[in-house]
Amino acid sequence: MKPLSNRTSTFTDSVIRRMTRVCMKYNAVNLSQGFPDFEPPRPILQRLAEVANEDFHQYSITWGAQNFREALAKKQSRQMGIDINPNREIVTTCGGTEAMMAAVMTVCNPGDKVVIFSPWYENYGADCILSGAEPVYVPLIPPAYNFDANVLEDAMKQPSVKALILCNPSNPCGKVFTIEEMTIIANLAKKYDLYVITDEVYEHIIYKPHTMVYMASLPGMRERTIVCGSLSKTYSLTGWRLGYTIAPPEITERIKKVHDFLTVGAAAPLQEAMVTGLNFTQEYYDDLLAKYSHKRQLMCEGLDAIGLEHNIPQGAYYIMINIKEFMRNTGCATDLELAELMCEKVGVGTVPGSSFFHEPVNDYVRIHFAKKDETLNEALNRLATIREKL
Ligand SMILES: Cc1ncc(COP(=O)(O)O)c(C=O)c1O
């Protein structure tokens, strides 16, 4: 048999899904893969039940059903403080995942480079590889996850760099980029004529006093920014696979074609049901934030009480826990080994931090707190025994 493609030969099994399997083996509380175990908003589910008996069972317009795009444009124009045209600037995709893939494919030629902050969300590497592009990593240095503007400029000025991917708020480190940091990035993108592809799937989970700054809303950035968004996290329905890109008309025209060949379109009945969610008032988003603020506090205070060192996320729903002490005590050679031991002995599933970093960082595991309070309390009870068990 002839060998399969070189381009995909370096792909490894996702560490996150591997940890989910290890959790199942040891019946551990799974805080590895970031999805909620609580119900999505009832009105959306009720609308879905109605839609089942209506006429939404064939392909929608490939770049998104008209009423979905109109509702999304209205919501995002309000949210982002910019005017978004539903017909010329939006493509509805199968999740933020497809939005990112379509954006990178639209922008990059084989041999181009893409700047990515490390730690990063695992799909960006694959997006680059499938597009024939090469990632250039710029460290966000723990524990504060700041970057050095000179290192960033050195990366962005490389001649074959075409774009920068910005995950804001960041998964895994919970960083929310400040206006000063955003301005530095924007100025460099303009100086070196780069696209910025933003991953803003956690835009509604920003803890006070931090605030969301949209790259597309900064002076001179609208024309070079491709926003990738998702409804997965905002409406707690990661299985619906609804996402979108927002970009200027010329770029959107090209994304539409890439998207058409990738997936044709997102599920028509789900787009229709989701219009209900997109029309929610601000109260819904305030409640969502209040819910996650409470869960963040529950987890952070719980970890403090146990004496586990951790960061306090500014956004999203992940916490990095420092595991140096346990690496030393157990003699584990890697954080993956330790994460597996935590599943087995402590009964809590985490993701080894090294899977997010380009640099050789082995001192963290990531947990998420998009779970019912009872699940989080059970995880904390188990973590309280970590020093006996490891
Ligand atoms: C930063 C980030 N981007 C994108 C995604 C994928 O989103 P979707 O479910 O919309 O494909 C995730 C999911 O965890 C994520 O954390």
PDBQT file of the ligand as one rigid body, heavy atoms in Angstrom, charges set to zero:
ROOT
HETATM    1  C1  LIG A 401     -10.477  28.123  22.450  1.00  0.00    +0.000 C 
HETATM    2  C2  LIG A 401     -11.419  27.203  21.774  1.00  0.00    +0.000 A 
HETATM    3  N1  LIG A 401     -11.704  27.394  20.487  1.00  0.00    +0.000 NA
HETATM    4  C3  LIG A 401     -12.553  26.596  19.815  1.00  0.00    +0.000 A 
HETATM    5  C4  LIG A 401     -13.168  25.537  20.459  1.00  0.00    +0.000 A 
HETATM    6  C5  LIG A 401     -14.084  24.656  19.668  1.00  0.00    +0.000 C 
HETATM    7  O1  LIG A 401     -15.342  25.181  19.661  1.00  0.00    +0.000 OA
HETATM    8  P1  LIG A 401     -16.552  24.484  18.874  1.00  0.00    +0.000 P 
HETATM    9  O2  LIG A 401     -17.224  23.528  19.817  1.00  0.00    +0.000 OA
HETATM   10  O3  LIG A 401     -17.435  25.612  18.532  1.00  0.00    +0.000 OA
HETATM   11  O4  LIG A 401     -15.996  23.803  17.689  1.00  0.00    +0.000 OA
HETATM   12  C6  LIG A 401     -12.896  25.287  21.806  1.00  0.00    +0.000 A 
HETATM   13  C7  LIG A 401     -13.516  24.142  22.493  1.00  0.00    +0.000 C 
HETATM   14  O5  LIG A 401     -13.143  23.755  23.581  1.00  0.00    +0.000 OA
HETATM   15  C8  LIG A 401     -12.015  26.147  22.486  1.00  0.00    +0.000 A 
HETATM   16  O6  LIG A 401     -11.722  25.975  23.775  1.00  0.00    +0.000 OA
ENDROOT
TORSDOF 0
